[in-house]
Amino acid sequence: MLRKMLLSAVVAVGCVTPFAATPKVEADWFYHHHHHYRVFYRPNCNLPWAYYGRFEHFEGARHAAHHLRHQGFEVEIRS
């Protein structure tokens, strides 16, 4: 009787442990699919890149890059 209860407890713990060790799908999706787009600029190739800003969506980064290019800067968008 004691062996059956002990064996049942071991099997129950063994069945639950793999599920507790796996990461949540939602958190995994968020970190791998949530990008930030950073815009850098510089007046010419002899100067280092300067940070302009971080954008949640590519359209915002593209708009900022277009604005900076219109002012004569070299621009790079990094994700």
A tleap script that builds the chain and sets N, CA, C and O, in Angstrom:
source leaprc.protein.ff14SB
mol = sequence {
  NMET LEU ARG LYS MET LEU LEU SER ALA VAL
  VAL ALA VAL GLY CYS VAL THR PRO PHE ALA
  ALA THR PRO LYS VAL GLU ALA ASP TRP PHE
  TYR HIE HIE HIE HIE HIE TYR ARG VAL PHE
  TYR ARG PRO ASN CYS ASN LEU PRO TRP ALA
  TYR TYR GLY ARG PHE GLU HIE PHE GLU GLY
  ALA ARG HIE ALA ALA HIE HIE LEU ARG HIE
  GLN GLY PHE GLU VAL GLU ILE ARG CSER
}
set mol.1.N position { 0.820 -1.184 0.000 }
set mol.1.CA position { 0.000 0.000 0.000 }
set mol.1.C position { 0.876 1.264 0.000 }
set mol.1.O position { 0.648 2.197 -0.770 }
set mol.2.N position { 1.868 1.264 0.872 }
set mol.2.CA position { 2.771 2.412 0.946 }
set mol.2.C position { 3.562 2.564 -0.358 }
set mol.2.O position { 3.803 3.680 -0.819 }
set mol.3.N position { 3.964 1.434 -0.947 }
set mol.3.CA position { 4.699 1.491 -2.220 }
set mol.3.C position { 3.828 2.087 -3.319 }
set mol.3.O position { 4.318 2.879 -4.124 }
set mol.4.N position { 2.557 1.728 -3.370 }
set mol.4.CA position { 1.654 2.251 -4.399 }
set mol.4.C position { 1.494 3.764 -4.256 }
set mol.4.O position { 1.504 4.490 -5.250 }
set mol.5.N position { 1.347 4.234 -3.021 }
set mol.5.CA position { 1.208 5.669 -2.798 }
set mol.5.C position { 2.501 6.398 -3.142 }
set mol.5.O position { 2.467 7.475 -3.739 }
set mol.6.N position { 3.624 5.827 -2.776 }
set mol.6.CA position { 4.916 6.436 -3.083 }
set mol.6.C position { 5.152 6.468 -4.588 }
set mol.6.O position { 5.610 7.476 -5.126 }
set mol.7.N position { 4.844 5.376 -5.261 }
set mol.7.CA position { 5.002 5.311 -6.710 }
set mol.7.C position { 4.074 6.310 -7.401 }
set mol.7.O position { 4.477 6.961 -8.365 }
set mol.8.N position { 2.849 6.438 -6.922 }
set mol.8.CA position { 1.906 7.406 -7.492 }
set mol.8.C position { 2.420 8.833 -7.306 }
set mol.8.O position { 2.295 9.659 -8.210 }
set mol.9.N position { 2.990 9.123 -6.154 }
set mol.9.CA position { 3.526 10.459 -5.891 }
set mol.9.C position { 4.707 10.760 -6.804 }
set mol.9.O position { 4.818 11.869 -7.327 }
set mol.10.N position { 5.584 9.791 -6.998 }
set mol.10.CA position { 6.743 9.988 -7.875 }
set mol.10.C position { 6.297 10.210 -9.314 }
set mol.10.O position { 6.834 11.078 -10.002 }
set mol.11.N position { 5.320 9.434 -9.772 }
set mol.11.CA position { 4.809 9.584 -11.142 }
set mol.11.C position { 4.140 10.942 -11.305 }
set mol.11.O position { 4.322 11.596 -12.332 }
set mol.12.N position { 3.378 11.372 -10.321 }
set mol.12.CA position { 2.701 12.668 -10.393 }
set mol.12.C position { 3.714 13.810 -10.463 }
set mol.12.O position { 3.551 14.733 -11.262 }
set mol.13.N position { 4.742 13.756 -9.647 }
set mol.13.CA position { 5.782 14.797 -9.673 }
set mol.13.C position { 6.531 14.758 -10.997 }
set mol.13.O position { 6.869 15.805 -11.549 }
set mol.14.N position { 6.790 13.573 -11.504 }
set mol.14.CA position { 7.495 13.448 -12.780 }
set mol.14.C position { 6.692 13.975 -13.948 }
set mol.14.O position { 7.265 14.487 -14.910 }
set mol.15.N position { 5.382 13.859 -13.884 }
set mol.15.CA position { 4.522 14.364 -14.962 }
set mol.15.C position { 4.372 15.879 -14.918 }
set mol.15.O position { 4.226 16.513 -15.963 }
set mol.16.N position { 4.405 16.458 -13.744 }
set mol.16.CA position { 4.203 17.896 -13.601 }
set mol.16.C position { 5.494 18.670 -13.841 }
set mol.16.O position { 5.436 19.793 -14.341 }
set mol.17.N position { 6.632 18.124 -13.513 }
set mol.17.CA position { 7.913 18.826 -13.594 }
set mol.17.C position { 8.261 19.310 -15.006 }
set mol.17.O position { 8.708 20.450 -15.129 }
set mol.18.N position { 8.091 18.529 -16.079 }
set mol.18.CA position { 8.440 19.056 -17.405 }
set mol.18.C position { 7.624 20.281 -17.786 }
set mol.18.O position { 8.136 21.166 -18.472 }
set mol.19.N position { 6.366 20.352 -17.359 }
set mol.19.CA position { 5.554 21.510 -17.698 }
set mol.19.C position { 5.982 22.745 -16.919 }
set mol.19.O position { 5.888 23.862 -17.427 }
set mol.20.N position { 6.440 22.559 -15.719 }
set mol.20.CA position { 6.895 23.690 -14.915 }
set mol.20.C position { 8.227 24.228 -15.423 }
set mol.20.O position { 8.525 25.406 -15.230 }
set mol.21.N position { 9.032 23.389 -16.066 }
set mol.21.CA position { 10.354 23.816 -16.522 }
set mol.21.C position { 10.311 24.516 -17.873 }
set mol.21.O position { 11.259 25.222 -18.218 }
set mol.22.N position { 9.240 24.344 -18.653 }
set mol.22.CA position { 9.174 24.968 -19.972 }
set mol.22.C position { 8.799 26.433 -19.831 }
set mol.22.O position { 7.958 26.770 -18.997 }
set mol.23.N position { 9.406 27.322 -20.631 }
set mol.23.CA position { 9.073 28.743 -20.544 }
set mol.23.C position { 7.701 29.009 -21.135 }
set mol.23.O position { 7.199 28.222 -21.937 }
set mol.24.N position { 7.107 30.100 -20.746 }
set mol.24.CA position { 5.797 30.464 -21.270 }
set mol.24.C position { 5.927 30.870 -22.730 }
set mol.24.O position { 6.899 31.517 -23.122 }
set mol.25.N position { 4.960 30.492 -23.512 }
set mol.25.CA position { 4.992 30.794 -24.946 }
set mol.25.C position { 4.817 32.281 -25.179 }
set mol.25.O position { 5.459 32.850 -26.062 }
set mol.26.N position { 3.949 32.927 -24.392 }
set mol.26.CA position { 3.707 34.347 -24.594 }
set mol.26.C position { 4.977 35.165 -24.351 }
set mol.26.O position { 5.295 36.066 -25.127 }
set mol.27.N position { 5.697 34.852 -23.280 }
set mol.27.CA position { 6.923 35.585 -22.972 }
set mol.27.C position { 7.978 35.333 -24.039 }
set mol.27.O position { 8.698 36.255 -24.423 }
set mol.28.N position { 8.081 34.115 -24.516 }
set mol.28.CA position { 9.046 33.783 -25.561 }
set mol.28.C position { 8.718 34.536 -26.842 }
set mol.28.O position { 9.620 35.051 -27.502 }
set mol.29.N position { 7.438 34.608 -27.204 }
set mol.29.CA position { 7.034 35.307 -28.418 }
set mol.29.C position { 7.346 36.791 -28.291 }
set mol.29.O position { 7.811 37.409 -29.249 }
set mol.30.N position { 7.097 37.367 -27.125 }
set mol.30.CA position { 7.316 38.801 -26.935 }
set mol.30.C position { 8.777 39.170 -27.131 }
set mol.30.O position { 9.075 40.153 -27.808 }
set mol.31.N position { 9.687 38.409 -26.556 }
set mol.31.CA position { 11.098 38.764 -26.648 }
set mol.31.C position { 11.682 38.512 -28.027 }
set mol.31.O position { 12.629 39.188 -28.429 }
set mol.32.N position { 11.136 37.554 -28.756 }
set mol.32.CA position { 11.706 37.250 -30.062 }
set mol.32.C position { 11.038 38.001 -31.203 }
set mol.32.O position { 11.613 38.100 -32.287 }
set mol.33.N position { 9.842 38.530 -30.987 }
set mol.33.CA position { 9.127 39.169 -32.080 }
set mol.33.C position { 8.818 40.636 -31.834 }
set mol.33.O position { 8.192 41.274 -32.681 }
set mol.34.N position { 9.223 41.174 -30.736 }
set mol.34.CA position { 8.981 42.578 -30.440 }
set mol.34.C position { 10.273 43.347 -30.699 }
set mol.34.O position { 11.203 43.306 -29.893 }
set mol.35.N position { 10.318 44.037 -31.815 }
set mol.35.CA position { 11.536 44.724 -32.220 }
set mol.35.C position { 11.439 46.212 -31.908 }
set mol.35.O position { 10.355 46.793 -31.866 }
set mol.36.N position { 12.566 46.785 -31.698 }
set mol.36.CA position { 12.690 48.228 -31.595 }
set mol.36.C position { 13.611 48.660 -32.718 }
set mol.36.O position { 14.594 47.989 -33.030 }
set mol.37.N position { 13.282 49.775 -33.311 }
set mol.37.CA position { 14.104 50.305 -34.391 }
set mol.37.C position { 14.792 51.556 -33.883 }
set mol.37.O position { 14.142 52.498 -33.430 }
set mol.38.N position { 16.119 51.553 -33.963 }
set mol.38.CA position { 16.920 52.684 -33.494 }
set mol.38.C position { 17.467 53.423 -34.706 }
set mol.38.O position { 17.918 52.809 -35.673 }
set mol.39.N position { 17.422 54.737 -34.641 }
set mol.39.CA position { 17.888 55.580 -35.736 }
set mol.39.C position { 19.176 56.266 -35.298 }
set mol.39.O position { 19.247 56.873 -34.229 }
set mol.40.N position { 20.194 56.156 -36.153 }
set mol.40.CA position { 21.482 56.808 -35.931 }
set mol.40.C position { 21.772 57.714 -37.117 }
set mol.40.O position { 21.341 57.444 -38.238 }
set mol.41.N position { 22.502 58.784 -36.862 }
set mol.41.CA position { 22.828 59.724 -37.933 }
set mol.41.C position { 24.234 60.277 -37.735 }
set mol.41.O position { 24.801 60.206 -36.645 }
set mol.42.N position { 24.783 60.828 -38.816 }
set mol.42.CA position { 26.063 61.537 -38.753 }
set mol.42.C position { 26.149 62.484 -39.949 }
set mol.42.O position { 25.597 62.194 -41.010 }
set mol.43.N position { 26.836 63.609 -39.784 }
set mol.43.CA position { 26.931 64.590 -40.868 }
set mol.43.C position { 27.794 64.101 -42.031 }
set mol.43.O position { 27.511 64.408 -43.189 }
set mol.44.N position { 28.848 63.341 -41.720 }
set mol.44.CA position { 29.699 62.792 -42.784 }
set mol.44.C position { 30.387 61.534 -42.285 }
set mol.44.O position { 30.282 61.182 -41.110 }
set mol.45.N position { 31.085 60.866 -43.173 }
set mol.45.CA position { 31.671 59.564 -42.827 }
set mol.45.C position { 32.882 59.676 -41.895 }
set mol.45.O position { 33.367 58.653 -41.410 }
set mol.46.N position { 33.374 60.866 -41.636 }
set mol.46.CA position { 34.524 61.038 -40.742 }
set mol.46.C position { 34.129 61.142 -39.274 }
set mol.46.O position { 34.994 61.074 -38.401 }
set mol.47.N position { 32.864 61.301 -38.989 }
set mol.47.CA position { 32.393 61.456 -37.617 }
set mol.47.C position { 31.686 60.182 -37.152 }
set mol.47.O position { 31.184 59.421 -37.979 }
set mol.48.N position { 31.641 59.941 -35.834 }
set mol.48.CA position { 30.947 58.737 -35.331 }
set mol.48.C position { 29.425 58.903 -35.426 }
set mol.48.O position { 28.908 60.013 -35.557 }
set mol.49.N position { 28.728 57.766 -35.356 }
set mol.49.CA position { 27.272 57.770 -35.397 }
set mol.49.C position { 26.723 58.363 -34.100 }
set mol.49.O position { 27.234 58.092 -33.013 }
set mol.50.N position { 25.685 59.167 -34.234 }
set mol.50.CA position { 24.984 59.733 -33.077 }
set mol.50.C position { 23.597 59.095 -33.000 }
set mol.50.O position { 22.959 58.860 -34.026 }
set mol.51.N position { 23.139 58.819 -31.790 }
set mol.51.CA position { 21.838 58.193 -31.565 }
set mol.51.C position { 20.748 59.244 -31.658 }
set mol.51.O position { 20.814 60.275 -30.988 }
set mol.52.N position { 19.734 58.982 -32.494 }
set mol.52.CA position { 18.626 59.926 -32.649 }
set mol.52.C position { 17.419 59.524 -31.806 }
set mol.52.O position { 16.814 60.364 -31.139 }
set mol.53.N position { 17.065 58.222 -31.838 }
set mol.53.CA position { 15.914 57.789 -31.061 }
set mol.53.C position { 15.538 56.347 -31.332 }
set mol.53.O position { 16.053 55.716 -32.255 }
set mol.54.N position { 14.615 55.827 -30.498 }
set mol.54.CA position { 14.135 54.455 -30.626 }
set mol.54.C position { 12.649 54.487 -30.960 }
set mol.54.O position { 11.889 55.262 -30.380 }
set mol.55.N position { 12.244 53.637 -31.900 }
set mol.55.CA position { 10.871 53.621 -32.365 }
set mol.55.C position { 10.312 52.210 -32.265 }
set mol.55.O position { 11.019 51.231 -32.502 }
set mol.56.N position { 9.034 52.118 -31.912 }
set mol.56.CA position { 8.364 50.827 -31.784 }
set mol.56.C position { 8.034 50.230 -33.148 }
set mol.56.O position { 8.025 49.009 -33.308 }
set mol.57.N position { 7.765 51.079 -34.119 }
set mol.57.CA position { 7.360 50.618 -35.442 }
set mol.57.C position { 8.330 51.134 -36.497 }
set mol.57.O position { 8.914 52.209 -36.358 }
set mol.58.N position { 8.485 50.355 -37.540 }
set mol.58.CA position { 9.416 50.713 -38.598 }
set mol.58.C position { 9.005 52.010 -39.291 }
set mol.58.O position { 9.859 52.796 -39.702 }
set mol.59.N position { 7.703 52.231 -39.418 }
set mol.59.CA position { 7.233 53.444 -40.105 }
set mol.59.C position { 7.724 54.710 -39.400 }
set mol.59.O position { 8.116 55.672 -40.061 }
set mol.60.N position { 7.705 54.716 -38.092 }
set mol.60.CA position { 8.198 55.875 -37.346 }
set mol.60.C position { 9.686 56.082 -37.543 }
set mol.60.O position { 10.147 57.214 -37.691 }
set mol.61.N position { 10.439 54.993 -37.543 }
set mol.61.CA position { 11.885 55.086 -37.776 }
set mol.61.C position { 12.169 55.556 -39.192 }
set mol.61.O position { 13.070 56.364 -39.415 }
set mol.62.N position { 11.404 55.054 -40.141 }
set mol.62.CA position { 11.593 55.459 -41.541 }
set mol.62.C position { 11.276 56.940 -41.728 }
set mol.62.O position { 11.968 57.639 -42.469 }
set mol.63.N position { 10.235 57.413 -41.061 }
set mol.63.CA position { 9.876 58.827 -41.154 }
set mol.63.C position { 10.975 59.714 -40.564 }
set mol.63.O position { 11.325 60.738 -41.151 }
set mol.64.N position { 11.519 59.326 -39.408 }
set mol.64.CA position { 12.604 60.092 -38.793 }
set mol.64.C position { 13.849 60.075 -39.682 }
set mol.64.O position { 14.526 61.093 -39.825 }
set mol.65.N position { 14.147 58.923 -40.276 }
set mol.65.CA position { 15.305 58.820 -41.161 }
set mol.65.C position { 15.131 59.714 -42.388 }
set mol.65.O position { 16.080 60.364 -42.826 }
set mol.66.N position { 13.926 59.744 -42.934 }
set mol.66.CA position { 13.661 60.609 -44.093 }
set mol.66.C position { 13.857 62.077 -43.714 }
set mol.66.O position { 14.423 62.851 -44.486 }
set mol.67.N position { 13.391 62.452 -42.536 }
set mol.67.CA position { 13.540 63.830 -42.063 }
set mol.67.C position { 15.025 64.202 -41.909 }
set mol.67.O position { 15.440 65.293 -42.301 }
set mol.68.N position { 15.813 63.291 -41.338 }
set mol.68.CA position { 17.243 63.562 -41.152 }
set mol.68.C position { 17.987 63.611 -42.492 }
set mol.68.O position { 18.871 64.446 -42.682 }
set mol.69.N position { 17.629 62.720 -43.415 }
set mol.69.CA position { 18.269 62.747 -44.742 }
set mol.69.C position { 17.966 64.056 -45.463 }
set mol.69.O position { 18.815 64.605 -46.166 }
set mol.70.N position { 16.748 64.544 -45.277 }
set mol.70.CA position { 16.358 65.808 -45.895 }
set mol.70.C position { 17.196 66.967 -45.349 }
set mol.70.O position { 17.404 67.960 -46.047 }
set mol.71.N position { 17.673 66.851 -44.118 }
set mol.71.CA position { 18.534 67.873 -43.523 }
set mol.71.C position { 20.004 67.685 -43.892 }
set mol.71.O position { 20.847 68.496 -43.508 }
set mol.72.N position { 20.319 66.612 -44.640 }
set mol.72.CA position { 21.681 66.416 -45.122 }
set mol.72.C position { 22.511 65.421 -44.334 }
set mol.72.O position { 23.717 65.324 -44.562 }
set mol.73.N position { 21.911 64.678 -43.414 }
set mol.73.CA position { 22.648 63.703 -42.624 }
set mol.73.C position { 22.664 62.347 -43.299 }
set mol.73.O position { 21.759 61.998 -44.058 }
set mol.74.N position { 23.714 61.586 -43.008 }
set mol.74.CA position { 23.753 60.167 -43.373 }
set mol.74.C position { 23.004 59.434 -42.261 }
set mol.74.O position { 23.252 59.691 -41.083 }
set mol.75.N position { 22.089 58.521 -42.618 }
set mol.75.CA position { 21.198 57.908 -41.632 }
set mol.75.C position { 21.261 56.403 -41.741 }
set mol.75.O position { 21.431 55.849 -42.827 }
set mol.76.N position { 21.121 55.735 -40.581 }
set mol.76.CA position { 21.073 54.280 -40.527 }
set mol.76.C position { 19.995 53.865 -39.539 }
set mol.76.O position { 19.906 54.404 -38.436 }
set mol.77.N position { 19.169 52.890 -39.951 }
set mol.77.CA position { 18.150 52.330 -39.066 }
set mol.77.C position { 18.626 50.942 -38.641 }
set mol.77.O position { 18.943 50.105 -39.486 }
set mol.78.N position { 18.675 50.706 -37.346 }
set mol.78.CA position { 19.103 49.411 -36.808 }
set mol.78.C position { 17.973 48.817 -35.981 }
set mol.78.O position { 17.255 49.533 -35.283 }
set mol.79.N position { 17.825 47.507 -36.067 }
set mol.79.CA position { 16.786 46.854 -35.263 }
set mol.79.C position { 17.389 46.091 -34.115 }
set mol.79.O position { 16.664 45.479 -33.332 }
savepdb mol mol.pdb
quit
